[in-house]
Amino acid sequence: MKSKNITQEYLRKRIFEIDKKSNQEYYIKDGIKTLKNGHWEYLYDDGSLSGKGTFIDGVATGAWQLFYQNGKLSQRGFYDSNGKRVSKYEYGDTWEYYDENGNLEVLFNENIYYDDDQTLEEFYASLSPDFLKAIEEYEDDE
């Protein structure tokens, strides 16, 4: 059952950001282009879940999950408050990727741009409380 605090949008109706510098996304509400805020779910044409996450002032922020049309998890990771993948340039790609059967393909790579003295647990502990809360809210539903 869909929570009343989640906005759903079909992928084909998605309006991508206008200003690449701001990474902001909009939707049409009552005929007016409006910044996205709150929890969002994207749907395939058949109504199955394509992705879910949170927007703040039109910017994807916190934990996000993307799904294959068969319902299996495709990717998950975190965006910072600027809509950029968390610490991608400092730590390497921090997102997890899965094949269509739900098997993990690529996990956090500790050998790319990674501080040898820092463990994976220390990296996650360095995230803000908002990111940690988002992790709890968007854990894999399976």
N, C-alpha and C positions, 0 to 999 in steps of 0.2 A: 504494500500500500504506500502511495506517495505521501510524504509529509507535506503539510501546508506551508512549511518554511523552505521548500525546495522549488525552484522555478525550472520547468522543463522546456526544452526547445529542440525542434528537429534540426539535424545538421544542415539540411538544404535551406533552412531559413536563417542560418547564422550570418551575422554581419561582422566581418573581420575588422580589426582595428583600422582606423583611418590614418592616424599619425603613428608611424613606426617607432618614433622616439618615445612615445608615451605607453605603447603596448595596450592601449585601452580598447575595450570591446563594447559594443552597443547592442541594443535590441529595440524593436518598435513596440512602444506601449501607448495605447490609445492614440495611435497615429503620430507619435512623437519619438524621435531618436533619443534613447535614454541609456545612460551608463549602466552596465550590469553591476549588481551588488548582491551579496549573499550567496547561498548555496545553489548551484546549477547542475542540472543533468542534461546531457545531450543524447538525443535518440536517433537511431536509424529509422528509415522510412517505415519499417515494420513495427516500430515502437520499442524495439529492444534497446538496452542501454549502450551508448557509445562511449560516454565519458562522464566524470563527475568531479566537481571541485568547487572552489570558492573564488568569488570576485570581490575586490574592495576598490571602489571608485573606478570600476571598469577594467581593473588589472587582475589577471589570474594570480592568485596568491595562496601559499600554503600547499597542502597535500592535494594531488590530482591523481586520478586513475582513469585509464583508457581501456576499452574492452573491444574484443573481436565481436562480430555479429553473432557468433555462436554462444556468447555470454562469458567466455573465458577472458581473464585478465590479459591485456596486451602490454601495458606499461604502467608504471607508477613512479612518482617522484614528487619533488617539491619545487615551488616557485618562490623567489624572494619577493619583497614588496614592490619591486620594479618590474615584475613579470618575467624575470630571467630565471633560468634553472639554477637552483641553489649551488653556489660555489663550483660551477662547472669548470671554470678556468683555473681555480686553485686546486681542486681535488680530482679533476677528471669528471667523466660523466657519472653523476650520482643517481641516475634513474635505473630502475630495474626493467628488463625486457623479457617477455614471455612468448613462447611459440603458441600456435593455435590450439594446442592440446593442454596449455596451462603450465608447461615446463619452463623453468627459469633459463633464459639464454645468457644474459649478461648481468652480473651483479656488480656492485661497486668495485672498481678496479683500484686496488691499493697501490699499484705500481705507477700510476699516471699522476703526476703533479701532486704527490701525496707526501706529507711530512712523515718521515720514518718514525718519529717519536710519538705520533698520534695514532691511537687505535680507532677502529670504526665506531666503537661505542663513544669515544671521546668526541668524534666528529658530530654524531647525532646529539650528544649532550650539549654541544656548543650552539645548537639551534635555539631560537627564541622560544619562550613558552607558547606563543601562538602556533608555531610549527608543531610543537609537541602535542598541543591540544588537537590540531588538525590530524595528526597521525592517529590519535585515538578515535576520532570521528569517522575517518575514512579508511579503516582497516579493511582488508579484503572481505567481502561479504560471504565468501564460500566457506 
